[in-house]
Amino acid sequence: MPDNLITEQFVDVFDTNDESEAMVVRGLLESSGIDVLETAVQAAQRVHSFTSGPMGHIRLSVFERDAEDARQVIEGNRRGADEPEETN
């Protein structure tokens, strides 16, 4: 097996239907030094021409060794978003 072949597993850490949200979370992870694999998952087409809701979603995955750190970054961002801003 070649030395440069990556054999480490990827772990899903985030899933969303919102492309903007995926971009923000990916940026947070990458700015924390975590490599991210983004996958667009398409839902199966329906028989009828009408649908209700998104037809797919975006999944963010990281190397298994980075999964816990990635989850902490995501959770820390969620906690920060829930806290009210201080006004002086």
GUROLO-344400 format. One record per residue: residue number from 1; residue in three letters; x, y, z of N, C-alpha, C, O, CB in turn. Coordinates in Angstrom, 2 decimals. Each point is the difference from the previous one (the first is absolute). Glycine has a CB too. Layout:
! residues N
   resi   resn       n_u       n_v       n_w      ca_u      ca_v      ca_w       c_u       c_v       c_w       o_u       o_v       o_w      cb_u      cb_v      cb_w
    NUM    ALA         X         Y         Z         X         Y         Z         X         Y         Z         X         Y         Z         X         Y         Z
...
//
This chain:
! residues 88
   resi   resn       n_u       n_v       n_w      ca_u      ca_v      ca_w       c_u       c_v       c_w       o_u       o_v       o_w      cb_u      cb_v      cb_w
      1    MET      0.85     -1.19      0.00     -0.85      1.19      0.00      0.89      1.24      0.00      0.94      0.08      0.79     -2.80     -1.32      0.44
      2    PRO      1.59      2.21     -2.10      0.81      1.22     -0.04     -0.06      0.76      1.32     -1.03      0.00      0.68      0.63      0.14     -3.14
      3    ASP      1.50      0.52      2.82      0.06      0.75      1.25     -0.94      1.20      0.01     -0.47      0.40      1.06      2.83     -1.13     -0.82
      4    ASN     -2.63      1.31     -1.41     -0.82      1.21     -0.04     -1.51     -0.28     -0.11     -0.79      0.93     -0.13      2.73      0.21     -0.92
      5    LEU     -2.33     -2.40      1.10     -1.41     -0.36     -0.07     -0.66      0.25      1.35      0.47     -0.49      1.03      0.02     -1.23     -2.81
      6    ILE     -1.58      2.49      1.79     -0.72      0.31      1.24     -0.96     -1.15      0.29     -0.85     -0.33     -0.82      1.04      2.85      0.42
      7    THR     -0.04     -3.11      1.57     -0.87     -1.13      0.36     -0.92      0.34      1.17     -0.81     -0.83      0.41      2.57     -0.72     -1.23
      8    GLU     -1.64      2.75      1.35     -0.83      0.39      1.14     -1.45      0.21     -0.44     -0.26      0.48     -1.10      2.26      0.59      2.19
      9    GLN     -2.92     -1.43     -0.23     -1.43      0.11     -0.27     -0.49      1.43      0.20      0.54      0.75      0.82     -0.84     -3.13     -0.13
     10    PHE     -0.72      2.74     -1.47     -0.69      1.26      0.21     -1.22     -0.23      0.88     -0.61     -1.07     -0.04      1.42      1.95     -2.19
     11    VAL     -1.16      0.12      3.02     -1.15     -0.06      0.90     -0.89      1.20     -0.31      0.48      1.13     -0.11      0.86     -2.34      1.92
     12    ASP     -2.64      0.97     -1.94     -0.96      1.09     -0.21     -0.17      0.78      1.30     -0.25     -0.58      1.06     -0.95     -0.74     -2.86
     13    VAL      1.33      2.66      1.71     -0.16      0.83      1.20     -1.09      1.06     -0.15     -0.40      0.62      0.99      2.80     -1.00     -0.52
     14    PHE     -2.90      0.58     -1.69     -1.01      1.03     -0.20     -0.80     -0.31     -1.25      0.54     -0.47     -1.00      0.90      2.18      2.15
     15    ASP     -2.74     -1.44     -1.09     -0.90     -0.29     -1.11     -1.05      1.11     -0.04     -0.58      0.33      1.03      0.97     -2.85     -0.86
     16    THR     -0.63      3.09     -1.35     -0.96      1.10     -0.11     -0.62      0.03     -1.40      0.56     -0.53     -0.95      0.74      1.84      2.67
     17    ASN     -2.44     -0.67     -1.82     -0.62      0.27     -1.30      0.34      1.39     -0.49     -0.34      0.37     -1.13     -1.53     -1.93      1.72
     18    ASP      2.55      2.34      0.24      0.28      1.41     -0.28      1.46      0.17     -0.44      0.92     -0.19      0.80     -2.68      0.89      0.88
     19    GLU      1.96     -0.34     -2.94      1.35      0.16     -0.54      0.79      1.08      0.73      1.19     -0.16      0.23     -2.05     -0.58     -2.44
     20    SER      0.20      1.83      2.58      0.67      1.08      0.73      0.50     -0.49      1.36      1.12      0.31      0.41     -2.56      1.38     -1.58
     21    GLU      0.60     -2.44      1.86      0.39     -0.54      1.31      1.19     -0.94     -0.15      0.92      0.03      0.82     -3.31      0.17     -0.01
     22    ALA      2.39     -1.02     -1.85      1.12     -0.91     -0.24      1.29      0.77     -0.25      1.07     -0.39      0.48     -2.67     -1.30     -1.42
     23    MET      1.50      2.80      0.20      1.18      0.81     -0.27      0.56      0.62      1.27      1.22      0.04      0.19     -2.11      0.44     -2.47
     24    VAL      0.02     -0.01      3.16      0.44      0.61      1.25      0.68     -1.04      0.89      1.08      0.25      0.54     -2.96      1.42     -0.68
     25    VAL      1.27     -2.83      0.28      0.57     -1.04      0.86      1.32     -0.50     -0.59      0.96     -0.23      0.74     -3.28     -0.45      0.02
     26    ARG      2.36      0.51     -2.07      1.25     -0.43     -0.63      1.11      1.02      0.27      1.13     -0.37      0.32     -2.43     -0.84     -2.11
     27    GLY      0.97      2.50      1.67      0.98      1.05      0.28      0.48     -0.02      1.44      1.19      0.19      0.25     -2.26      1.17     -2.01
     28    LEU      0.16     -1.59      2.70      0.38     -0.10      1.42      0.98     -1.14      0.21      1.01      0.15      0.69     -3.23      0.80     -0.02
     29    LEU      1.91     -2.11     -1.26      0.86     -1.17      0.18      1.37      0.23     -0.64      1.03     -0.28      0.61     -3.06     -1.19     -0.58
     30    GLU      2.03      1.98     -1.26      1.27      0.22     -0.69      0.84      1.06      0.70      1.23     -0.12      0.04     -2.33     -0.52     -2.19
     31    SER      0.46      1.67      2.71      0.76      1.03      0.72      0.56     -0.54      1.31      0.90      0.60      0.60     -2.34      1.15     -1.63
     32    SER      0.91     -2.89      1.48      0.53     -0.66      1.19      1.05     -1.05     -0.37      0.47     -0.74      0.86     -2.66      1.13      0.30
     33    GLY      2.55     -0.44     -2.44      1.03     -0.93     -0.45     -0.49     -1.41     -0.28      0.79     -0.94     -0.04      0.77      2.30      1.33
     34    ILE     -2.87     -1.51     -1.48     -0.59     -1.32     -0.23     -0.35     -0.13     -1.48     -0.74      0.83     -0.54     -0.19     -0.92      2.92
     35    ASP      1.46     -0.95     -3.04     -0.32     -0.27     -1.40     -1.42     -0.51     -0.10     -0.44     -0.81      0.83      2.86      0.31     -1.34
     36    VAL     -3.16      0.96     -0.50     -1.42     -0.33     -0.14     -0.26     -0.57     -1.39      0.48      0.52     -1.01     -1.10      1.30      2.65
     37    LEU     -0.16     -2.89     -1.68     -0.50     -0.56     -1.24     -1.48      0.34     -0.07     -0.77     -0.37      0.88      2.50     -1.53     -0.91
     38    GLU     -2.13      2.60     -1.04     -1.40      0.38     -0.18     -0.63     -0.88     -1.07      0.56     -0.16     -1.08     -0.07      2.55      1.77
     39    THR     -1.64     -2.95     -0.37     -0.71     -0.88     -0.94     -1.43      0.48     -0.15     -0.71      0.18      0.99      2.18     -2.13     -0.37
     40    ALA     -1.89      2.16     -1.86     -1.40      0.33     -0.28     -0.73     -1.30     -0.25      0.35     -0.75     -0.92      0.25      3.04     -0.06
     41    VAL     -1.61     -2.56      1.79     -0.75     -1.24     -0.10     -1.36      0.33     -0.62     -0.77      0.77      0.56      1.96     -1.80      1.46
     42    GLN     -1.45      0.45     -3.15     -1.27      0.25     -0.70     -1.02     -1.06      0.38      0.31     -1.19      0.04      0.92      2.26     -1.94
     43    ALA     -2.44     -0.63      2.18     -1.09     -0.93      0.30     -0.50     -0.60     -1.31      0.16      0.58     -1.07     -0.82      0.74      3.13
     44    ALA      0.07     -2.48     -1.97     -0.58     -0.64     -1.18     -1.11      0.86     -0.57     -0.73      0.65      0.74      1.30     -2.92      0.19
     45    GLN     -0.69      2.28     -2.23     -1.05      0.77     -0.66     -1.37     -0.59      0.30     -0.14     -1.22      0.11      1.75      1.86     -1.93
     46    ARG     -2.58      0.19      1.95     -1.36     -0.44      0.26     -0.70     -0.35     -1.31      0.42      0.43     -1.08     -0.51      1.00      3.15
     47    VAL     -0.95     -2.19     -1.96     -0.78     -0.38     -1.18     -0.74      1.20     -0.56     -0.09      0.17     -1.22     -0.17     -2.49      2.13
     48    HIS     -0.25      3.16     -0.04     -0.75      1.18     -0.43      0.96      1.17     -0.22      1.12      0.00      0.52     -3.16     -0.78      0.74
     49    SER      1.61      1.75     -2.02      0.86      1.14     -0.30      0.04      1.02      1.12      0.81      0.93     -0.05     -1.30     -1.29     -2.33
     50    PHE     -0.36      0.22      3.38      0.00      0.96      1.10      0.65     -0.62      1.24     -0.06     -1.22      0.19     -2.03      2.32     -1.11
     51    THR      2.69     -0.27      1.73      0.64     -0.46      1.23     -0.31      0.98      1.11     -0.47      1.11     -0.26      2.31     -2.25     -1.03
     52    SER     -1.59      0.73      2.49     -0.10      0.93      1.13      1.26     -0.16      0.81      0.22     -1.05      0.62     -2.77      0.95     -0.56
     53    GLY      3.38      1.13     -0.05      1.24     -0.05      0.76      1.21     -0.24     -0.89     -0.14     -0.20     -1.21     -1.15     -0.63      3.15
     54    PRO      2.47      0.84     -1.33      1.24     -0.15     -0.75      0.14     -1.38     -0.62     -0.54     -0.99      0.50      1.59      2.65      1.03
     55    MET     -0.32     -1.71     -2.63      0.20     -1.27     -0.70      1.32     -0.66      0.38      0.34     -1.05     -0.55     -1.71      1.93     -1.34
     56    GLY      2.11     -0.32      2.80      1.28     -0.57      0.41      0.56      0.75      1.18     -0.65      0.90      0.55      1.08     -1.65     -2.89
     57    HIS      0.78      0.39      2.72      0.63      0.70      1.10      1.52     -0.03     -0.17      0.53     -0.67     -0.89     -2.45      0.08      2.41
     58    ILE      2.58      1.32     -0.66      1.46      0.11     -0.03      0.54     -0.63      1.27     -0.46      0.29      1.11      0.39      1.83     -2.52
     59    ARG      1.05     -2.97      1.23      0.62     -0.70      1.13      1.46      0.43      0.09      0.71      0.01     -1.00     -2.29     -2.00      0.74
     60    LEU      2.01      2.36      1.48      1.40      0.32      0.25      0.63     -1.13      0.80     -0.54     -0.42      1.03      0.04      2.92     -1.08
     61    SER      1.64     -2.97     -0.43      0.72     -1.09      0.66      1.42      0.44      0.27      0.55      0.84     -0.71     -2.00     -2.57     -0.42
     62    VAL      2.05      1.15      2.16      1.38      0.28      0.36      0.72     -1.32      0.26     -0.64     -1.05      0.15      0.00      3.31      0.85
     63    PHE      1.97     -2.20     -0.95      0.74     -1.20      0.38     -0.42     -0.42      1.40     -0.30      0.84      0.85      2.25     -0.17     -2.33
     64    GLU     -1.96     -1.96      1.71     -0.42     -0.55      1.28      0.77      0.64      1.16     -0.58      0.24      1.06      0.00     -2.39     -2.21
     65    ARG      1.86      2.41      0.96      0.84      0.57      1.07     -0.44      1.41      0.38      0.28      0.46      1.11      1.62     -1.84     -1.92
     66    ASP     -2.61      2.08     -0.11     -0.44      1.39      0.23     -1.47      0.11      0.39     -0.49      1.10      0.26      2.20     -0.39     -1.88
     67    ALA     -2.43     -1.82      1.68     -1.45      0.03      0.19     -0.41      0.68      1.30     -0.90      0.83      0.00      0.76     -2.91     -1.33
     68    GLU      0.78      1.74      2.43     -0.39      0.57      1.29      0.26      1.51      0.01     -0.83      0.77      0.48      1.33     -2.97      0.66
     69    ASP      0.66      2.62     -1.65      0.30      1.43     -0.07     -1.02      0.73     -0.88     -0.45      1.09      0.34      2.91     -1.59     -0.01
     70    ALA     -2.83     -0.11     -1.46     -0.98      0.61     -0.90     -1.34      0.17      0.70     -0.63      1.05     -0.12      1.80     -2.08     -1.85
     71    ARG     -1.59      0.02      2.68     -1.29      0.10      0.72      0.05      1.10      1.06     -0.99      0.70      0.21      0.58     -3.15     -0.61
     72    GLN      1.55      2.60      1.06      0.13      1.06      1.00     -0.05      1.38     -0.65     -0.60      0.92      0.56      1.95     -2.47      0.87
     73    VAL     -0.71      1.71     -2.58     -0.04      1.28     -0.72     -1.45      0.32     -0.39     -0.46      1.13      0.19      2.82     -1.50     -1.06
     74    ILE     -3.06     -0.61      0.32     -1.39      0.22     -0.41     -0.88      0.32      1.20     -0.79      0.94     -0.05      1.12     -2.51     -1.88
     75    GLU     -0.19      0.82      3.00     -0.82      0.23      1.20      0.34      1.35      0.63     -0.90      0.71      0.46      0.78     -3.18     -0.07
     76    GLY      1.39      2.83     -0.37      0.40      1.30      0.55     -0.61      1.14     -0.79     -0.39      1.01      0.58      2.51     -2.02      0.22
     77    ASN     -2.20      0.86     -2.10     -0.62      1.02     -0.84     -1.49      0.09      0.27     -0.56      1.10      0.05      2.30     -1.48     -1.80
     78    ARG     -2.39     -0.76      1.92     -1.44      0.01      0.31     -0.27      0.66      1.34     -0.94      0.78      0.12      0.65     -2.87     -1.45
     79    ARG      1.10      1.78      2.33     -0.18      0.62      1.32      0.20      1.50     -0.09     -0.74      0.78      0.61      1.51     -2.88      0.52
     80    GLY      0.24      2.51     -1.89      0.28      1.44     -0.16     -1.12      0.73     -0.70     -0.29      1.15      0.31      2.68     -1.68     -0.38
     81    ALA     -3.03     -0.14     -0.89     -1.11      0.62     -0.73     -1.24      0.15      0.87     -0.83      0.87     -0.24      1.73     -1.86     -1.87
     82    ASP     -1.04      0.13      3.12     -1.16      0.04      0.88      0.12      1.04      1.10     -0.99      0.40      0.60      0.64     -2.79     -1.09
     83    GLU      1.59      2.84      0.76      0.21      0.96      1.08     -0.33      1.41     -0.50      0.39      0.37     -1.11      1.38     -1.84      2.14
     84    PRO     -2.46      2.25     -0.21     -0.30      1.39     -0.41      1.26      0.84     -0.01      0.92     -0.23      0.78     -3.22      0.02      0.17
     85    GLU      2.34      1.19     -1.87      1.14      0.89     -0.07     -0.01      0.96      1.18     -1.06      0.45      0.44      1.08     -0.64     -2.94
     86    GLU      1.18      0.50      3.00      0.10      0.94      1.12     -0.07      1.42     -0.57      0.58      0.29     -1.04      0.82     -1.92      2.41
     87    THR     -2.13      2.49     -0.67     -0.05      1.41     -0.39      0.51      0.82      1.17     -0.32     -0.27      1.16     -1.65     -0.11     -2.74
     88    ASN      2.75      1.37      1.26      0.58      0.87      1.05     -0.59      1.37     -0.07      0.35      0.86      0.80      1.75     -2.13     -0.85
//
